[in-house]
């Protein structure tokens, strides 16, 4: 196939499957940690190299790129998959049909794209900002907004009825723009709001432009044309979903005396939310003949219900409670994967 075909860039074999990961910035280390937690650890022979592998995915080559470049590489077919921030995907691609979002919420890299104004301004809402923008425009001085997200910010402002503004594209430290004087306000990513506060800025109450976190994207044409790429997509979605579901749960084991497994189950069901995802599982514990009637209980509980679950088990006679982390909880078929197949049909 010709090297000009975006699905077969120069220097790439016809069988190679490529996954792009952030090479630096706030998503680099969390992405590697997330993949390792999913059982898909990345092995990099040399820290300075930009190529690596995932032993659990033997047909996949890992490439490290700037987070902002990954959406474009996936769009153009230079790589088949990418993990990056949802914010840069929407800024660079919006809803480009050439790219499919396989998983929009990997539960790390959380941030918000917000409008923030100087604390001294008597403005708290976007409507109040709109009134100021009209007033400034009439004076011949449209509001200047410093941002790295010109597409998202422009669309948000126009949807909110603000047409009089000037965007100042900037890749530097935006928080100082109002104090230096090259912008009146900013639109930037924030996680806790601390940096904004330290620079005497405040986010507008209804000025959240986008909620974002890490996401998994893929080249649509590669998914449709290459069965091996689709198979890797399914494995990634399955493992990500199973890990994310498990991350919110603990596995509990406990021993309990009873006449039968059914009798133990009835006692359990008198408690609140102790049935697990599909349970409990109850099995006989084989001990000395003179000490019969012991059963082992196995349940999965949400992490935020752990203390309550332990106390409830004790209330009905549970002892020797063991708590263990859960790595995966696989469903029959994740709904997200079903949605992927629907979008490809």
Buried (B, 14 or more C-beta within 10 A) or exposed (E): EEEEEBBBBEEBEEEBBBBBBBBEBBBBEBBBEBBEBBEBEBEBEEEEEEEBBBEBBEEBBBBBBBBBBBBBBBBBBBBBBBBBBBBBBBBBBEEBEBBBBBBBBBBBBBBBBBBBBBEEBEBBEBBBBBEBBBEBBEEEEBBBBBBBBBBBBBBBBEEBEBEBBEBBEBEEEBBBBBEEEEBBBBBBBBEEBEBBBEBEBBBBEEBBBBEBBBBBBBBBBBBEEBEBBBEBBBBBBBBBBBBBBBBEBBBBBBBBBBEEBEBBBEBBEEBEEBBBEEBBBBEEEEEEEEEEBBBBBBBBBEEEBBEBBBEBBEEBEBEEBEBEEBBBBEEEEBEBBEBBEEEEE
